[in-house]
Amino acid sequence: MRLALALLFRLAISVAQASASSGPEPNASADLLPRAQQQCRDGDLAAAASVLRDALNQTIAAKGGESEEAARIMAELAGVAIARQRYLDAEPLLIVARNILTERRSEDPELSVVLSRLSRVALARGDNEAALSEAEQAVALARQSAPAVQAEASRALGAALIAQSRFEEAEAALNRALEADRSRDSDGLPTTARDLSELGSLYLRQKRFADALPPLEEAAEIDQRSRAPIHPFIADDFFDLGQAYDGLHRPEMAAAAFRVALHVLERGVDRRTPRLAYTEMELARIYRASGKNADAEAAADDAAHILRAAEKAERKRERRI
């Protein structure tokens, strides 16, 4: 399946190259990348993906579909897809980018970034061994790279180790990621929030709810300061906070956190997604435990409807690919 997706993507590259009668200037896509980055901060991930696709098409026309610049834009586009939890979209991009960089024997840090993101995709489809292998390769390649690249690789390794319940090693990896990001900006970068979020997730998995609160609260504070109010990562922060409050037997705080997550998701561009459904399922559980059965049933029914629609849409996308 993955090989077929990669081959199809290579075919798409060839078609784009053949159809480009007069390509744009070599740096024609340069102005598109900052725009996509701003759209990501604004929480409009769908628009960012569209802009990055334009940048990729321009780069393919100007420099070829197997250029290192094309591979870097593929990695950026895949990163947006992962943020949207559209792993089926991310995987072929990353496979092609990895092949391009590997075939060129590139020591570009981008290869570490590609492997880190492939690890995330493998985790999403439940292939924990592949996720760990790719993350370990990413860390090895990142050793002489910039702190941002090291942090992403260590963060991916931490997530892969959590999936295998290797909690002590995961905590060490995530603390390395946090140290690398804090070395760039002590006030907290958006990537620092991701380190803290992963660390909080580790503690949630271990049922260390009191330990989870400080990193999750700091992640939420950084994201609210650095991202638009409708960004899905802010919803993720409050979802995790809801789980921590629930574990600490603070149901009112948990319900409030889940409601904030719902509010963010309902105002965002990507609405009615599994992210929203899982939040409603957690809220339904809290309502049911509090005796609010009507509210619980309404939330559970809506969640089930969203998940059925999402599953149907995913099957349709698989057939289209």
Secondary structure, 3 states (H helix, E strand, C coil): CHHHHHHHHHHHHHHHHHHCCCCCCCCCCCCHHHHHHHHHHCCCHHHHHHHHHHHHHHHHHHHCCCCHHHHHHHHHHHHHHHHCCCHHHHHHHHHHHHHHHHHCCCCCHHHHHHHHHHHHHHHHCCCHHHHHHHHHHHHHHHCCCCHHHHHHHHHHHHHHHHHCCCHHHHHHHHHHHHHHHHHHCCCCCHHHHHHHHHHHHHHHHCCCHHHHHHHHHHHHHHHHHHCCCCCHHHHHHHHHHHHHHHHCCCHHHHHHHHHHHHHHHHHCCCCCCHHHHHHHHHHHHHHHHCCCHHHHHHHHHHHHHHHHHHHHHHHHHHHHC
